């Protein structure tokens, strides 16, 4: 009787573990197929830039095509930079795991992360200014108002 109960509990536990692993894998798979995009929107891999920002700004078709191309290239570069920062953070954490971490090595790793993040910020600002330069005065005002609104809401703003 005792063996039968233990076997049932073991089978139940294995099924529960397998379902949790399957769920975690599915969630990871789904999340890796999506990218953050302009003003906090989400984009599925391979899709074009969402048109809501372009509609808000009343872009002409030529402007929209040019901006889509620039936005896609920019976001691909940003993703590479973010992955580089993530790698440096992982390295920093590895350094911190040591029994007696070297302060100079930690400082160097932190400085490198700061340098990369500064580069990301400069790249984002340059992209926004380039984007702004492609707009007429009315569109520029709308664009900057959208940026300001997104920053005020702290919605995970990303430049278009």
DANOR-V966145 format. One record per residue. RES is the residue in one letter. PHI is phi in whole degrees, -180 to 180 (999 if undefined). PSI is psi in whole degrees, 0 to 359 (* if undefined). D_LAST is the distance of its C-alpha to the last C-alpha in Angstrom with 1 decimal. Layout:
res=RES phi=PHI psi=PSI d_last=D_LAST
res=RES phi=PHI psi=PSI d_last=D_LAST
This chain:
res=X phi=999 psi=314 d_last=65.2
res=X phi=-63 psi=318 d_last=63.2
res=X phi=-62 psi=321 d_last=62.0
res=X phi=-65 psi=318 d_last=60.8
res=X phi=-66 psi=317 d_last=58.8
res=X phi=-64 psi=321 d_last=57.2
res=X phi=-65 psi=319 d_last=56.3
res=X phi=-64 psi=317 d_last=54.6
res=X phi=-64 psi=318 d_last=52.7
res=X phi=-63 psi=313 d_last=51.7
res=X phi=-62 psi=316 d_last=50.5
res=X phi=-61 psi=316 d_last=48.6
res=X phi=-64 psi=316 d_last=46.9
res=X phi=-63 psi=319 d_last=46.0
res=X phi=-65 psi=319 d_last=44.5
res=X phi=-63 psi=314 d_last=42.5
res=X phi=-62 psi=317 d_last=41.2
res=X phi=-64 psi=320 d_last=40.3
res=X phi=-68 psi=323 d_last=38.4
res=X phi=-68 psi=318 d_last=36.4
res=X phi=-63 psi=318 d_last=35.6
res=X phi=-63 psi=317 d_last=34.6
res=X phi=-63 psi=315 d_last=32.4
res=X phi=-62 psi=318 d_last=30.7
res=X phi=-64 psi=318 d_last=30.2
res=X phi=-64 psi=316 d_last=28.8
res=X phi=-63 psi=316 d_last=26.2
res=X phi=-61 psi=316 d_last=25.2
res=X phi=-61 psi=314 d_last=25.0
res=X phi=-65 psi=317 d_last=22.8
res=X phi=-69 psi=326 d_last=20.4
res=X phi=-73 psi=347 d_last=20.1
res=X phi=-91 psi=357 d_last=19.1
res=X phi=-116 psi=147 d_last=15.9
res=X phi=-126 psi=144 d_last=12.6
res=X phi=-69 psi=147 d_last=10.3
res=X phi=-141 psi=189 d_last=6.9
res=X phi=-47 psi=132 d_last=4.3
res=X phi=53 psi=37 d_last=6.8
res=X phi=87 psi=0 d_last=9.5
res=X phi=-70 psi=166 d_last=9.9
res=X phi=-117 psi=144 d_last=11.8
res=X phi=-130 psi=137 d_last=12.1
res=X phi=-81 psi=144 d_last=15.5
res=X phi=-52 psi=134 d_last=16.1
res=X phi=90 psi=348 d_last=16.5
res=X phi=-79 psi=167 d_last=14.7
res=X phi=-86 psi=170 d_last=12.3
res=X phi=-62 psi=137 d_last=8.8
res=X phi=-59 psi=142 d_last=9.8
res=X phi=-86 psi=353 d_last=10.9
res=X phi=-60 psi=318 d_last=11.1
res=X phi=-64 psi=317 d_last=8.1
res=X phi=-65 psi=323 d_last=9.6
res=X phi=-68 psi=319 d_last=12.9
res=X phi=-57 psi=321 d_last=12.4
res=X phi=-90 psi=357 d_last=11.7
res=X phi=53 psi=54 d_last=14.6
res=X phi=-76 psi=148 d_last=13.2
res=X phi=-78 psi=156 d_last=16.0
res=X phi=-55 psi=320 d_last=16.3
res=X phi=-65 psi=319 d_last=16.2
res=X phi=-63 psi=317 d_last=13.0
res=X phi=-62 psi=315 d_last=11.4
res=X phi=-62 psi=313 d_last=13.0
res=X phi=-62 psi=318 d_last=12.1
res=X phi=-71 psi=325 d_last=8.3
res=X phi=-62 psi=315 d_last=8.8
res=X phi=-62 psi=315 d_last=10.9
res=X phi=-66 psi=320 d_last=9.0
res=X phi=-66 psi=318 d_last=6.0
res=X phi=-64 psi=317 d_last=9.1
res=X phi=-66 psi=318 d_last=10.9
res=X phi=-61 psi=313 d_last=8.6
res=X phi=-67 psi=328 d_last=8.5
res=X phi=-66 psi=317 d_last=12.2
res=X phi=-63 psi=317 d_last=13.0
res=X phi=-62 psi=320 d_last=11.6
res=X phi=-64 psi=318 d_last=13.7
res=X phi=-62 psi=317 d_last=16.7
res=X phi=-65 psi=319 d_last=16.5
res=X phi=-64 psi=321 d_last=16.4
res=X phi=-65 psi=324 d_last=19.4
res=X phi=-65 psi=317 d_last=21.1
res=X phi=-63 psi=318 d_last=20.9
res=X phi=-59 psi=319 d_last=22.2
res=X phi=-63 psi=319 d_last=25.0
res=X phi=-67 psi=323 d_last=26.0
res=X phi=-66 psi=321 d_last=26.1
res=X phi=-64 psi=318 d_last=28.3
res=X phi=-61 psi=316 d_last=30.5
res=X phi=-60 psi=317 d_last=30.8
res=X phi=-63 psi=321 d_last=31.9
res=X phi=-61 psi=319 d_last=34.4
res=X phi=-63 psi=320 d_last=35.8
res=X phi=-68 psi=337 d_last=36.2
res=X phi=-72 psi=342 d_last=38.2
res=X phi=-62 psi=152 d_last=40.9
res=X phi=-61 psi=315 d_last=44.1
res=X phi=-128 psi=82 d_last=44.0
res=X phi=-64 psi=142 d_last=40.5
res=X phi=-78 psi=122 d_last=40.6
res=X phi=-60 psi=321 d_last=38.9
res=X phi=-67 psi=321 d_last=38.1
res=X phi=-67 psi=320 d_last=36.3
res=X phi=-62 psi=315 d_last=34.4
res=X phi=-61 psi=320 d_last=33.4
res=X phi=-65 psi=319 d_last=32.3
res=X phi=-66 psi=318 d_last=30.1
res=X phi=-64 psi=317 d_last=28.5
res=X phi=-62 psi=321 d_last=28.1
res=X phi=-66 psi=317 d_last=26.4
res=X phi=-62 psi=315 d_last=23.9
res=X phi=-61 psi=318 d_last=23.3
res=X phi=-62 psi=317 d_last=22.8
res=X phi=-66 psi=318 d_last=20.3
res=X phi=-66 psi=323 d_last=18.3
res=X phi=-63 psi=318 d_last=18.6
res=X phi=-61 psi=320 d_last=17.3
res=X phi=-63 psi=315 d_last=14.2
res=X phi=-63 psi=316 d_last=13.6
res=X phi=-64 psi=321 d_last=14.4
res=X phi=-64 psi=319 d_last=12.1
res=X phi=-66 psi=316 d_last=9.1
res=X phi=-64 psi=316 d_last=10.6
res=X phi=-61 psi=320 d_last=11.4
res=X phi=-66 psi=317 d_last=8.0
res=X phi=-64 psi=320 d_last=7.0
res=X phi=-67 psi=321 d_last=10.5
res=X phi=-63 psi=316 d_last=10.4
res=X phi=-61 psi=314 d_last=7.6
res=X phi=-60 psi=321 d_last=10.0
res=X phi=-65 psi=342 d_last=12.9
res=X phi=-88 psi=358 d_last=12.3
res=X phi=-105 psi=156 d_last=12.7
res=X phi=-82 psi=176 d_last=16.2
res=X phi=-59 psi=317 d_last=17.4
res=X phi=-66 psi=317 d_last=17.1
res=X phi=-66 psi=322 d_last=13.5
res=X phi=-61 psi=316 d_last=12.8
res=X phi=-62 psi=314 d_last=14.8
res=X phi=-62 psi=317 d_last=13.1
res=X phi=-60 psi=311 d_last=9.6
res=X phi=-67 psi=326 d_last=11.4
res=X phi=-65 psi=320 d_last=13.4
res=X phi=-63 psi=316 d_last=10.7
res=X phi=-62 psi=315 d_last=9.5
res=X phi=-63 psi=317 d_last=13.3
res=X phi=-63 psi=318 d_last=14.1
res=X phi=-67 psi=323 d_last=11.9
res=X phi=-68 psi=321 d_last=13.4
res=X phi=-65 psi=325 d_last=16.8
res=X phi=-82 psi=346 d_last=16.8
res=X phi=52 psi=55 d_last=15.7
res=X phi=-94 psi=25 d_last=13.9
res=X phi=72 psi=40 d_last=12.4
res=X phi=-54 psi=135 d_last=9.2
res=X phi=-131 psi=143 d_last=6.4
res=X phi=-71 psi=151 d_last=3.8
res=X phi=-73 psi=* d_last=0.0
